[in-house]
Amino acid sequence: MNTKNSLAILAFFVAILPLPAQENRFVVFGAGKHGYIDQDGKVVIPIKLEGTYVLNFSEGYAAFAEPAKPEPIRVPYLDKNGKLHLSRQEKWGFIDQNGAVAVDPQFDAVQDFSEGLAAVAFDTEQTQYNCVDCDPNGHWGFIDKTGKMVVQPQYHSARPFSEGLAAVEDDEGKWGYIDAKGDLVIPCVFKLARKFSGGLAAAAVGEKAGYIDKQGKFVIKPQFATVGDFFDGLAAVRTGGKTAFMMTGPAGGTWTFIGKDGKKRFMLPRGTERVEDLAEGLAAFELEDSHCGYVNESGVIVIAPKFSYCDAFSEGLADVLNNGKWQYIDRNASAILSVPYDQAHSFKHGLAAVAEGPDGGQKFGYINKTGKEIWKPQPAL
């Protein structure tokens, strides 16, 4: 849905809270460093880790950083090769659930583990987690959980593995897919490429997107301006309207959900501006007037568009902004919990991340499903 206005946290930690906590490990902050608690609020990894962005646990591992040596006196600075650096240099590795180093810090940037592999990069100065293709000098490859380089660093950008394949971008800006051995099984011919979900992946040629199978063949021809991923056999797509990446004003066009045969299953209301993927059988949708609600897999609007923000359902609840107040609603739109924070996020493994305070000086913590503070909000810096 639309970006939460108050989510403009310093780029220092711009990517942490929307990510789902995994395996009963939740990132917390103190004195400019971070560590992890369990579901009961017990510190299980001491709050002494550094890094300019934070990854939550995935498949038993989380990224951590150490400053590169020697550290510069100030930034920006020129290194010994004359390259300008806008932020301090770090080397990234991975810790296990006990906080022990599993992969030594040696990479310039990393992503989560997915299907046993994690994308890692060299020769890049990445300053936020989702900026995987912002540095033209970066080279991405993949390691396994022992730190062994399985796919040599050679791609301008890379996405996590899903259903045995990972999207990669070559130096010409074209996307294709590799398998877990690093073989390029679908050539780099696409303008954009998404992860595989339900056996299909969204891919674009020119200004239109469709869906390919694992042989790289379009099974749903490129015809859409915007596409989502398949869940439970359905995907949200928009036909018509604006296709520019950075658009202003309403996008226009018509939103529908299609099946894997490419045929329309149901249409969203006229004036729908955005639609999220299905989650727990419901999809959030937003109208041009910025009000949002939820539709089910049959196309029935089960929760009327009356909120100003709608997150995806997770663990039976969704966080919504209702008349300036954060609430957690159930599938019947009943307000199960109202919370007095400036931000609220989805429940993951029994806890929800919350934030209080103004942008640039926010404090982050966690609540459980009764609203009890499991971790009192603390500053990230």
N, C-alpha and C positions, 0 to 999 in steps of 0.2 A: 504494500500500500504506500501512500505518500510518506516521505521521510518525516520522522518526528522532528519538529522544529528544534526541540531542546536537545537533540542528539548530536549537536555540533560540538562534541567534546574535542579537546586538543588532539591533534593528529597523533600525539604520543601514544594514546590508547584508543584510537578510533575504532578498532576492530574487535574489541574483546567481548563486549556484553551480548551482542546478538548471536554469538556462537554458542552452540549447545554444550553445556558441561557433560562430560562422559565419565562413566565408571566411578561414580561417587567421588569426583575430584572437582572442586570449584575454586577458581582463582580469586584471591583476595589481596589487598594492598596494605602497605604500611611503610612510612618513611621513604617513599619513592621506590620501593621494591615490591615484589610480589611473591606469594607462596600459594598453598592450596589447603582447603579445609575439606572435611567429609560432610555428609548430609546432616550430621548432628552439630556441625560448627566446630569440630575439633581440628586443630591444625595438624595436618599429616605430612606436609612438606613445609619446612620453615620459610618465613617471609624474608628471604635474603636473595632471591633471584633478580637479575637485572634484565634489561632489554627494552627497546623502543616500541615493540608491539608484543602482544601476548597471545599464545595459542593455547586453547584448552586441550585436555587429553583426548586422544583418538587412538583406538586400538592399543591402549596401554602405555602410550608415550606422549610426551608434551615437549615442545621446543623450549630451549632456554638460550641465553646469550651471555657472552663474556666480552668485555671491551678488548679491542685489538691492541696489541702492544707494539711500540710505545703509544700511549694515548696522547693526542694533540693537546696543546695548552688551551687552544680555543678553536671554535668553528665559526665560519667556514675556514678551510685551510687547503694548502697544496701538499700532496704527498711527495715522496722522493722522485716519482716519475712525472711530476708536474700536473697531475690530475687534481681538479678542484673537487673537494668534498664539502657538502652542505650540512652534514651531520657527522657525529662521531662514528667511527668504524667499529663494527662488532663481528664476532664469529659465532655462528649458531650451531647447536647440537641438540641432543634429545636426552631427557631424563625419563626414568620409569616411574611407576606409581609410588615408589618409596622415596623418590627424589634422587636416586643414584644415577650417575651419568651412564647412559647406555650407548650413546654415540658422541664422541668428543666434538667440541665446538670447532668447526673448521670451514663452515659454509657461510657465504655472504647473505643468503636468504633461504628460507625453507617454507614448506607447506605441511599440512597435516598428513599423517599416514592414512592411506586408504588401500584396502585389499593388500596389505603387507608392504606397500611401497610409499615413499614420500618424495615429492619433487624438491630438489635442492638446486641452488644457483651459485655460480661464481661470477666475479667481475661485474657485480651490480651493487648499486647503492640504493637499497629499497628502504623506504621510510614508513611504509604502512602495509599491513598484511595483504590487502586485496589488490595491491599494485604489482601484479605479476608480470606486466609487460611494459612498465614505464621506463625502463632503462635499455636503450638500444644496444648497450655493450654486454648485457647479461647473457649468460648461457645456462640453460636449465637441463638437468638430467634427473635420474631417480636412484635412490638408495633403498636397500632392504633394512631390516631392523637390526642387523649387525653393523650397519654403516657401510657395507659393501656397495660400490657403485655398479648398479645393474644396467642402467642406461647412461651412457657417457654424456656429459654436458655438451649440448649441441643445438638446443632449441631456444628461440627468442622468448618463448613463453610455453607454459605447460599447465594442464589442469589435472586434478586428482583422478585416479583410476575409478571406474564404475563399470560393473559388469564385464570386467576383463580388459577394458580398453581405456586409454587416456588420450584426450585431445592435446595436440602439440602444434605450435606455430613455427614455421620456418622463417628464415631471414628475409623472405620476400613478403611476409605478412599473410601467408596462406596457411590454413589449418587442415590437419589430417589427424590420424589416430595411430597409436602404437599399441602393441600388446605387451604383456608383462616381461617378455624377453627383450623388448626394445625394438622389435621389428616393425617397420612402418607398414601396417596392413591395409590402411586406407590412405591413399596419397594426399598430400597437402594441396588441395584444390579449392577449399571453401573459404569464403570471406569471414565467416564466423562458424563456430562449432561448439555444441554443448555436450554435457555428459550423456551417456546412454542410460535410459530408464525404461523398463518394460520392453527392452529389445530394440528400441528406436532412440535416435538422437536428433535434436534440432540442428539444422545446418543451413547456411545461407550462401547463395550465389547472387551477385549483384545486390539489389535492394530487397529481395524477397527471400523468405525462409520456408523450408519444408522439413521433412523428416527422412532420414536415411536408415537403412538397416546395417548390420555389421559387415556387409560386403561393400559398403559405401554407396549403394544404389538408393536413389530417391524412391521411396515407396509412397510418399505423399509429396507431390510435386511442389516446388517453391512457388508460393502464391500469397503468403501471409506477411504482414508488416511487423507483427510481433508474435512470438510463440512462447509457450510454457513447456514444461516437461510432462511426460505421461505418468499418471498415477491412477491405479485401479482402472486402467484402460482408457482414460480420458485425458485430454490436454486442452488448455485454454489457448485460443488463437484470435488474433485481430486481423480482419480484412479491411483494406482501405485506410484512409487517414494518413497521418504523417509517419514517415519512416526514418527521419533524421535521428541520429544518436542523441544529440543535444537539442531537444525540442522545447519550445516555449508555448504556453497556452494549451488548450485541449488537443489531444491527439486525434480525436475523431475516429471514424471507422466503426465497424461492428464487431463485437466480441461474441464468440460462440465456443462451445466445447465440442470437440470432435473425437471420434473413435480411431482406433489404429488403422481402419480402412479409409480414413480421411473424410468420412461422411459426418455431417452435422448431427449431433445428438440433441442439443438444445441451444437456444440463443439467450444471451444476457439482455437485461432491460435496455431500452433506448437511452442513450446518454451515459452508458457505462464507460468510464475512463480507464480503469485498471482492473485486472483480475489476477488473483494469486492461484498457485497450484492447489489441487485438492490436498487436504490434510485431515485425517480422521473423518473422511466422508463429506467434509464441508470445504467450500472455497470462499474466501473473502473477496468482495468486489466493491469498487468505489465509483460513485457517480461524478459527473462534472461539477456538481455543487459541493464536492469533497465529503459527502456523507457516505458511509459504508455499512454493509451488512453481509449476510452469508447465504449462499445457495448450496443445495445438496446435489448429489450425483444424478438426480432425476430432473434437475432444472427448477426445482421448487425453491422459492425464496423462503427460507425457514426462519431467518432473522432479518427483520426489515432494516433498510439502510437509514439508521438514525444516529450512528456514532461518527465521531470525527477522526478516529483511527481504529483500525481493526487488524489485529495480528492473527496469525494462523492458530488453529486449535492444536493444543499439545497437552497430553495427559488429561483430556476431557474438559479443559478450560481454555479460554482465549482472553488475552488482555485487550481491553478496549478503552478509548477515551470518550467519556460520556459527560457532556457539559463541563469540560475542563477537569474532570475527576477521573482517576484511573480505577477501573473495575476489572474483575475477572468474572466472566459469564460462562454458563454452561450451554449445552446445545438447545435449551429452551429459552435462551436469552435472559435467564434469571441471574441477577447479580449475586454471585456466591460470596464475593469478597470485594470490599472497597478499601483502597490503600491510600495513605496520605503522602505519597511521594511525587516527585516531579517527573519521574519516568518509571515504567514498569515493563517487564519482559516476560516471555513465555516460561512456564514451568518446565524444567528439565530435571529428571531424576529426583523429583519431589521438592526442588527449590526453584525460586524465581529471583533473578537479579533485579535490583531496584536501585534508583539513584535519587539523590536530593541535592539541592543547591543550584546556583547559576552556572551557565556554561563556562568552561575554563576553570571552574573551582568546584566541580562536583565531587560528591562522595558516593561510593558504591558499596552495596551490601546484598544480603539475601534474606528472603522470607520463606516460610513454609506455607502449606495450603490452609492453615488457620490464620495466617497473617502474622504469626510470631516472627520476630527478627532473630534469625539464626546467626547472622553476622551483621553487627551494627555498621551502617555505611561509614566508610573511611576514605580519605582522599587518595587518589591514584598517584599524585605527585608528592 
